[in-house]
C-alpha cells in the first residue's frame, strides 16, 4: 500500500543531546552517574505522570526540586544546564518539511505539557501537519492508542503510514499496528531508509 503519511518522534530524533558535558557536570555535582540523572528527569514517577498529562510539566520540575533540595532559582539553573547540550537538527527539519505537500507530515512524541509552546517559540511547529503529544492525549508510546490518535488526525490507515523513532520498542509497537517503522540511527540513515520505503 502507498505511504501517505510520515510521522517523526521529537526527542532523540529532531532534538538530540549532542553535547553530554553539561548533563555530566550535573551528575558529578550530585555524585551520580550520567544515566542516573537522566532517569531522575525522564523516568521518575512524576516524569511519567507529566508524560500522560496527569500533572503539568511545572509540577514535575517541582518534584525534581524537592528531590535535589533546590531553591526555585537553583531549580531553574538545573533545568537550563540539563538541556544545555540539546540541539534541534534544523537541517533534518528542512528535509522533513520538503516531504510536504506530497505526504502528511506528523509528530508523535512522548512529551510534557510545554512541548507545543516550545516548538512554537522555536518556530518549528509549522513543519508538521499534525502534532500528537502524549501529555495532551493522555497516552504514550508504546501504547497503541497514541498511534491510533495520530493516524486518525492524518486520516490514514496504519498501512499508509511510516514512523521514525529512536526506541526499538516504539518501532515494534507501530509495526504491530501495520505501520512501517524506521529506527533512527542518524539523519543520513533515515533518509536512505525513507527513500526505500517511499519509492
C-alpha positions as CSV (number, residue, x, y, z in Angstrom):
1,X,0.0,0.0,0.0
2,X,1.2,3.5,-0.8
3,X,2.6,5.6,2.1
4,X,0.6,8.8,2.6
5,X,1.8,9.9,6.0
6,X,5.2,10.0,7.7
7,X,5.5,10.6,11.4
8,X,8.5,11.5,13.4
9,X,9.5,11.4,17.1
10,X,10.8,14.6,18.6
11,X,13.3,13.9,21.4
12,X,16.2,11.8,20.2
13,X,15.3,12.3,16.5
14,X,14.8,16.0,15.8
15,X,16.1,17.3,19.2
16,X,19.2,15.4,20.2
17,X,21.7,15.6,23.1
18,X,24.8,16.4,21.0
19,X,26.9,17.6,24.0
20,X,26.9,15.5,27.1
21,X,29.2,17.7,29.2
22,X,26.5,19.9,30.8
23,X,24.5,16.9,32.0
24,X,27.6,15.1,33.1
25,X,28.6,18.1,35.2
26,X,25.2,18.0,36.9
27,X,25.6,14.3,37.6
28,X,29.0,14.8,39.1
29,X,27.7,17.7,41.2
30,X,25.2,15.3,42.8
31,X,27.5,12.3,43.0
32,X,25.5,10.4,40.4
33,X,26.2,8.6,37.1
34,X,25.1,10.3,33.9
35,X,22.4,7.7,33.3
36,X,21.0,8.2,36.8
37,X,20.5,11.9,36.5
38,X,18.9,11.2,33.1
39,X,16.5,8.8,34.7
40,X,15.7,11.2,37.5
41,X,14.4,13.7,35.0
42,X,12.9,11.4,32.4
43,X,11.9,8.2,34.2
44,X,10.8,9.3,37.7
45,X,7.1,8.8,38.7
46,X,6.4,12.5,38.2
47,X,8.0,12.4,34.8
48,X,5.7,9.6,33.7
49,X,2.7,11.4,35.1
50,X,3.7,14.5,33.2
51,X,4.1,12.5,30.0
52,X,0.5,11.3,30.3
53,X,-0.8,14.8,31.1
54,X,-1.8,13.8,34.7
55,X,0.3,16.7,36.1
56,X,1.7,19.8,34.4
57,X,5.4,20.0,33.5
58,X,5.9,22.6,36.1
59,X,4.7,20.2,38.8
60,X,7.2,17.6,37.6
61,X,10.1,20.1,37.9
62,X,8.9,21.0,41.4
63,X,9.3,17.3,42.3
64,X,12.8,17.3,40.9
65,X,13.5,20.4,43.0
66,X,12.3,18.6,46.2
67,X,14.5,15.5,45.3
68,X,17.6,17.5,44.9
69,X,16.7,20.1,47.6
70,X,16.9,23.1,45.2
71,X,15.6,26.6,45.6
72,X,13.4,28.0,42.8
73,X,16.5,29.8,41.4
74,X,18.7,26.7,41.7
75,X,15.9,24.6,40.0
76,X,15.8,26.9,37.0
77,X,19.6,26.7,36.7
78,X,19.4,22.9,37.0
79,X,16.8,22.7,34.2
80,X,18.8,25.1,32.0
81,X,22.0,23.1,32.5
82,X,20.3,19.8,32.0
83,X,19.1,20.8,28.5
84,X,22.2,22.9,27.6
85,X,23.6,20.1,25.3
86,X,20.4,19.6,23.4
87,X,20.3,20.8,19.7
88,X,17.5,21.0,17.2
89,X,18.6,19.5,13.9
90,X,17.3,22.2,11.6
91,X,18.9,20.6,8.5
92,X,16.9,17.4,9.2
93,X,13.8,19.5,9.7
94,X,14.3,21.1,6.3
95,X,14.2,17.6,4.7
96,X,11.1,16.7,6.7
97,X,9.4,19.9,5.6
98,X,10.3,19.1,2.0
99,X,8.2,15.9,2.2
100,X,5.1,18.2,2.1
101,X,2.8,18.5,0.3
102,X,3.2,15.0,-1.2
103,X,2.9,13.4,2.3
104,X,1.2,14.2,5.5
105,X,4.0,15.0,8.0
106,X,3.2,14.4,11.6
107,X,4.9,14.3,15.0
108,X,4.3,11.6,17.7
109,X,6.1,12.4,20.9
110,X,6.1,11.3,24.5
111,X,6.5,14.7,26.0
112,X,5.3,17.0,28.7
113,X,2.7,19.8,28.5
114,X,5.1,22.5,27.3
115,X,6.3,20.9,24.1
116,X,3.8,22.6,21.8
117,X,4.8,26.0,23.3
118,X,8.5,25.2,22.9
119,X,8.1,24.2,19.3
120,X,6.1,27.4,18.6
121,X,8.8,29.5,20.3
122,X,11.5,27.8,18.2
123,X,9.4,28.4,15.1
124,X,9.4,24.8,14.0
125,X,5.8,23.7,14.7
126,X,4.7,24.7,11.2
127,X,6.8,21.9,9.7
128,X,4.2,19.4,10.9
129,X,0.6,18.9,9.6
130,X,-0.3,17.2,12.9
131,X,1.3,17.1,16.3
132,X,0.4,14.3,18.7
133,X,1.9,14.9,22.2
134,X,1.4,12.3,24.9
135,X,0.6,14.9,27.6
136,X,-2.2,16.3,25.5
137,X,-3.8,13.0,24.5
138,X,-3.3,11.0,27.7
139,X,-1.5,8.1,26.0
140,X,2.2,7.4,25.5
141,X,4.3,5.2,23.2
142,X,4.5,2.3,23.0
143,X,0.7,2.2,23.7
144,X,-1.3,1.6,20.6
145,X,-3.7,4.4,21.5
146,X,-1.3,7.3,20.7
147,X,-0.5,5.9,17.2
148,X,-4.2,5.4,16.6
149,X,-4.9,9.0,17.5
150,X,-2.1,10.2,15.2
151,X,-3.5,8.1,12.3
152,X,-7.0,9.5,12.9
153,X,-5.6,13.0,12.8
154,X,-3.9,12.3,9.5
155,X,-6.9,10.4,8.2
156,X,-4.8,7.4,7.1
157,X,-4.7,3.7,7.7
158,X,-1.8,2.1,9.5
159,X,-0.5,0.5,6.3
160,X,-0.4,4.0,4.7
161,X,2.0,5.4,7.4
162,X,5.6,5.3,8.3
163,X,7.1,6.3,11.7
164,X,10.7,7.3,12.7
165,X,11.7,6.8,16.3
166,X,14.9,6.2,18.3
167,X,13.5,3.4,20.5
168,X,13.1,-0.1,19.2
169,X,10.1,-0.8,21.5
170,X,8.2,2.1,19.9
171,X,9.1,0.8,16.4
172,X,7.8,-2.6,17.3
173,X,4.6,-1.1,18.7
174,X,3.8,0.9,15.5
175,X,4.7,-2.1,13.3
176,X,2.3,-4.3,15.3
177,X,-0.5,-2.0,14.1
178,X,0.6,-2.3,10.5
179,X,2.7,0.9,10.2
180,X,6.2,0.9,8.6
181,X,8.8,1.5,11.4
182,X,12.2,3.2,10.9
183,X,14.6,3.1,13.8
184,X,16.6,6.3,14.0
185,X,20.3,5.9,14.0
186,X,21.3,9.0,12.1
187,X,19.6,11.5,9.8
188,X,21.5,10.1,6.8
189,X,20.3,6.6,7.6
190,X,16.7,7.8,7.9
191,X,16.9,9.5,4.5
192,X,18.2,6.3,3.0
193,X,15.5,4.1,4.7
194,X,12.7,6.6,3.8
195,X,13.9,6.6,0.2
196,X,13.5,2.8,0.1
197,X,10.1,2.9,1.8
198,X,8.7,5.7,-0.4
199,X,10.0,4.6,-3.8
